[in-house]
Amino acid sequence: MGWLSETGRVVAVESDAVWVEADRTAACGKCAARAGCGQGALSAMLQSGTGRVRAVSGDSLKAEQCELGEEVVIQVPESTLLSGTFLIYGVPLTVASISAVVASGGGDVMSVSAFGAGLIASFAMLRVVSVFRGGVLPGIAEPRLACRSASPQGGLPAKT
């Protein structure tokens, strides 16, 4: 299993975790889909391109060792990307589509209304599950601290 890594700056320290602020648009310049993807534009509009993530202690770096303003590398398993994508996109679209098919006997307006209701209901269900589980959806791993960043510009540390 592989890991996805991101560099960010520590903005808050808790006893068992730290809050890390990462520049979401940093990877957009390197991505081949940048022209067809709205993530960079949405990040810029909604949060000035930055996002805060809670990262728990990792094997090589503990939360209590971090200081405010320090550059750190956080990691999440690649499987989290797949399961998260399925939960956030697949489940709502599946529920909405099934709702539309079930209501299709009532005509087009009923089918479209059922699709919208299914979409809203599935997002509401995900929100309830997330709140019930303390902000984490099932199958989604919390980011963990990997190491301190080697460069103040936020580059990944050199492998030894």
C-alpha beads as a LAMMPS data file, in Angstrom:
LAMMPS data file: protein, C-alpha beads

160 atoms
159 bonds

1 atom types
1 bond types

-500.0 500.0 xlo xhi
-500.0 500.0 ylo yhi
-500.0 500.0 zlo zhi

Masses

1 110.0

Atoms # bond

1 1 1 0.000 0.000 0.000
2 1 1 1.369 3.411 -0.952
3 1 1 1.087 6.741 0.758
4 1 1 0.152 10.184 -0.535
5 1 1 2.265 12.976 0.971
6 1 1 1.700 16.709 1.354
7 1 1 3.784 19.402 3.017
8 1 1 2.156 21.997 5.229
9 1 1 2.686 24.427 8.082
10 1 1 1.627 23.649 11.669
11 1 1 -1.020 26.170 12.770
12 1 1 -2.198 24.547 16.027
13 1 1 -0.892 21.865 18.369
14 1 1 -3.106 19.545 20.442
15 1 1 -2.006 16.817 22.859
16 1 1 -2.479 14.001 20.340
17 1 1 -2.572 15.797 16.969
18 1 1 -1.651 18.963 15.089
19 1 1 -3.560 21.130 12.638
20 1 1 -1.638 21.578 9.416
21 1 1 -2.404 24.190 6.770
22 1 1 -1.476 23.119 3.256
23 1 1 -1.634 25.049 0.000
24 1 1 -4.197 23.080 -2.004
25 1 1 -3.317 24.795 -5.258
26 1 1 0.412 23.977 -5.044
27 1 1 -0.052 20.696 -6.900
28 1 1 -2.327 22.224 -9.556
29 1 1 0.586 23.562 -11.590
30 1 1 2.076 20.058 -11.818
31 1 1 -1.165 18.247 -12.665
32 1 1 -1.933 17.310 -16.277
33 1 1 -5.660 17.951 -15.722
34 1 1 -5.249 21.523 -14.449
35 1 1 -7.124 23.027 -17.405
36 1 1 -10.113 20.720 -16.994
37 1 1 -10.302 20.549 -13.225
38 1 1 -12.162 22.986 -11.016
39 1 1 -10.381 22.100 -7.751
40 1 1 -7.840 24.924 -8.011
41 1 1 -10.513 27.491 -8.841
42 1 1 -12.806 26.274 -6.064
43 1 1 -9.971 26.285 -3.535
44 1 1 -9.041 29.813 -4.524
45 1 1 -12.648 31.012 -4.254
46 1 1 -13.613 29.255 -1.047
47 1 1 -10.499 29.305 1.112
48 1 1 -7.789 31.223 -0.708
49 1 1 -6.250 27.932 -1.788
50 1 1 -5.411 26.708 1.702
51 1 1 -6.953 23.935 3.735
52 1 1 -6.535 22.886 7.348
53 1 1 -6.140 19.219 8.156
54 1 1 -5.885 17.481 11.519
55 1 1 -2.923 15.081 11.498
56 1 1 -2.324 12.511 14.228
57 1 1 1.083 11.413 15.493
58 1 1 3.003 9.151 13.131
59 1 1 5.729 6.562 13.633
60 1 1 8.649 8.978 13.276
61 1 1 7.110 12.276 14.418
62 1 1 4.812 12.832 17.391
63 1 1 2.392 15.744 17.684
64 1 1 3.980 17.030 20.901
65 1 1 7.333 17.405 19.075
66 1 1 5.883 19.933 16.614
67 1 1 5.968 23.705 17.008
68 1 1 3.734 26.409 15.545
69 1 1 4.879 27.549 12.115
70 1 1 6.998 24.445 11.512
71 1 1 6.871 22.775 8.082
72 1 1 5.879 19.093 8.283
73 1 1 4.993 16.318 5.865
74 1 1 1.658 14.557 6.379
75 1 1 0.609 11.279 4.759
76 1 1 -2.597 9.382 4.036
77 1 1 -2.908 5.883 2.556
78 1 1 -3.734 5.769 -1.168
79 1 1 -6.724 3.575 -0.320
80 1 1 -8.247 6.549 1.506
81 1 1 -8.408 8.447 -1.778
82 1 1 -10.313 5.612 -3.447
83 1 1 -12.706 4.909 -0.593
84 1 1 -13.267 8.631 0.000
85 1 1 -14.040 9.206 -3.667
86 1 1 -16.530 6.344 -3.635
87 1 1 -18.242 7.590 -0.467
88 1 1 -18.473 11.218 -1.501
89 1 1 -19.345 10.734 -5.183
90 1 1 -20.412 7.131 -5.711
91 1 1 -22.871 6.694 -2.847
92 1 1 -24.869 9.897 -3.473
93 1 1 -25.060 9.287 -7.228
94 1 1 -26.058 5.655 -6.724
95 1 1 -28.793 6.540 -4.211
96 1 1 -30.050 9.374 -6.421
97 1 1 -30.091 7.162 -9.542
98 1 1 -31.960 4.359 -7.780
99 1 1 -34.477 6.898 -6.472
100 1 1 -35.008 8.252 -9.996
101 1 1 -35.504 4.761 -11.469
102 1 1 -37.993 3.806 -8.744
103 1 1 -39.968 7.020 -9.331
104 1 1 -39.775 6.850 -13.137
105 1 1 -43.287 5.388 -13.373
106 1 1 -44.658 8.743 -12.214
107 1 1 -43.209 10.679 -15.153
108 1 1 -40.222 12.885 -15.830
109 1 1 -40.942 15.496 -13.165
110 1 1 -41.322 12.814 -10.510
111 1 1 -38.114 11.114 -11.639
112 1 1 -36.097 14.355 -11.549
113 1 1 -37.568 15.242 -8.150
114 1 1 -36.691 11.798 -6.791
115 1 1 -33.126 12.135 -8.113
116 1 1 -32.724 15.490 -6.314
117 1 1 -34.288 14.167 -3.113
118 1 1 -32.042 11.077 -3.222
119 1 1 -28.972 13.246 -3.730
120 1 1 -29.844 15.546 -0.828
121 1 1 -30.787 12.614 1.428
122 1 1 -27.548 10.760 0.728
123 1 1 -25.425 13.847 1.450
124 1 1 -27.390 14.308 4.679
125 1 1 -26.750 10.653 5.604
126 1 1 -23.007 11.083 4.995
127 1 1 -23.016 14.198 7.170
128 1 1 -24.835 12.413 10.018
129 1 1 -22.446 9.445 9.848
130 1 1 -19.464 11.810 9.808
131 1 1 -20.692 13.742 12.856
132 1 1 -21.563 10.520 14.698
133 1 1 -18.044 9.144 14.091
134 1 1 -16.266 12.317 15.201
135 1 1 -15.755 13.842 11.762
136 1 1 -14.290 10.748 10.084
137 1 1 -16.191 8.665 7.557
138 1 1 -15.836 4.858 7.682
139 1 1 -12.904 3.583 5.626
140 1 1 -11.196 6.967 5.649
141 1 1 -7.867 7.121 7.494
142 1 1 -6.846 10.280 9.302
143 1 1 -3.708 11.971 8.002
144 1 1 -0.610 11.211 10.052
145 1 1 2.613 13.100 10.627
146 1 1 5.456 11.645 8.585
147 1 1 8.444 13.929 9.222
148 1 1 9.661 17.482 9.370
149 1 1 10.099 19.199 6.028
150 1 1 13.707 19.485 4.871
151 1 1 13.292 22.887 3.226
152 1 1 11.545 26.019 4.469
153 1 1 9.844 26.308 1.058
154 1 1 7.917 23.132 1.764
155 1 1 9.760 20.602 -0.391
156 1 1 9.834 16.939 0.516
157 1 1 12.797 15.793 2.581
158 1 1 15.652 14.034 0.842
159 1 1 15.676 10.236 1.128
160 1 1 18.515 8.795 3.165

Bonds

1 1 1 2
2 1 2 3
3 1 3 4
4 1 4 5
5 1 5 6
6 1 6 7
7 1 7 8
8 1 8 9
9 1 9 10
10 1 10 11
11 1 11 12
12 1 12 13
13 1 13 14
14 1 14 15
15 1 15 16
16 1 16 17
17 1 17 18
18 1 18 19
19 1 19 20
20 1 20 21
21 1 21 22
22 1 22 23
23 1 23 24
24 1 24 25
25 1 25 26
26 1 26 27
27 1 27 28
28 1 28 29
29 1 29 30
30 1 30 31
31 1 31 32
32 1 32 33
33 1 33 34
34 1 34 35
35 1 35 36
36 1 36 37
37 1 37 38
38 1 38 39
39 1 39 40
40 1 40 41
41 1 41 42
42 1 42 43
43 1 43 44
44 1 44 45
45 1 45 46
46 1 46 47
47 1 47 48
48 1 48 49
49 1 49 50
50 1 50 51
51 1 51 52
52 1 52 53
53 1 53 54
54 1 54 55
55 1 55 56
56 1 56 57
57 1 57 58
58 1 58 59
59 1 59 60
60 1 60 61
61 1 61 62
62 1 62 63
63 1 63 64
64 1 64 65
65 1 65 66
66 1 66 67
67 1 67 68
68 1 68 69
69 1 69 70
70 1 70 71
71 1 71 72
72 1 72 73
73 1 73 74
74 1 74 75
75 1 75 76
76 1 76 77
77 1 77 78
78 1 78 79
79 1 79 80
80 1 80 81
81 1 81 82
82 1 82 83
83 1 83 84
84 1 84 85
85 1 85 86
86 1 86 87
87 1 87 88
88 1 88 89
89 1 89 90
90 1 90 91
91 1 91 92
92 1 92 93
93 1 93 94
94 1 94 95
95 1 95 96
96 1 96 97
97 1 97 98
98 1 98 99
99 1 99 100
100 1 100 101
101 1 101 102
102 1 102 103
103 1 103 104
104 1 104 105
105 1 105 106
106 1 106 107
107 1 107 108
108 1 108 109
109 1 109 110
110 1 110 111
111 1 111 112
112 1 112 113
113 1 113 114
114 1 114 115
115 1 115 116
116 1 116 117
117 1 117 118
118 1 118 119
119 1 119 120
120 1 120 121
121 1 121 122
122 1 122 123
123 1 123 124
124 1 124 125
125 1 125 126
126 1 126 127
127 1 127 128
128 1 128 129
129 1 129 130
130 1 130 131
131 1 131 132
132 1 132 133
133 1 133 134
134 1 134 135
135 1 135 136
136 1 136 137
137 1 137 138
138 1 138 139
139 1 139 140
140 1 140 141
141 1 141 142
142 1 142 143
143 1 143 144
144 1 144 145
145 1 145 146
146 1 146 147
147 1 147 148
148 1 148 149
149 1 149 150
150 1 150 151
151 1 151 152
152 1 152 153
153 1 153 154
154 1 154 155
155 1 155 156
156 1 156 157
157 1 157 158
158 1 158 159
159 1 159 160
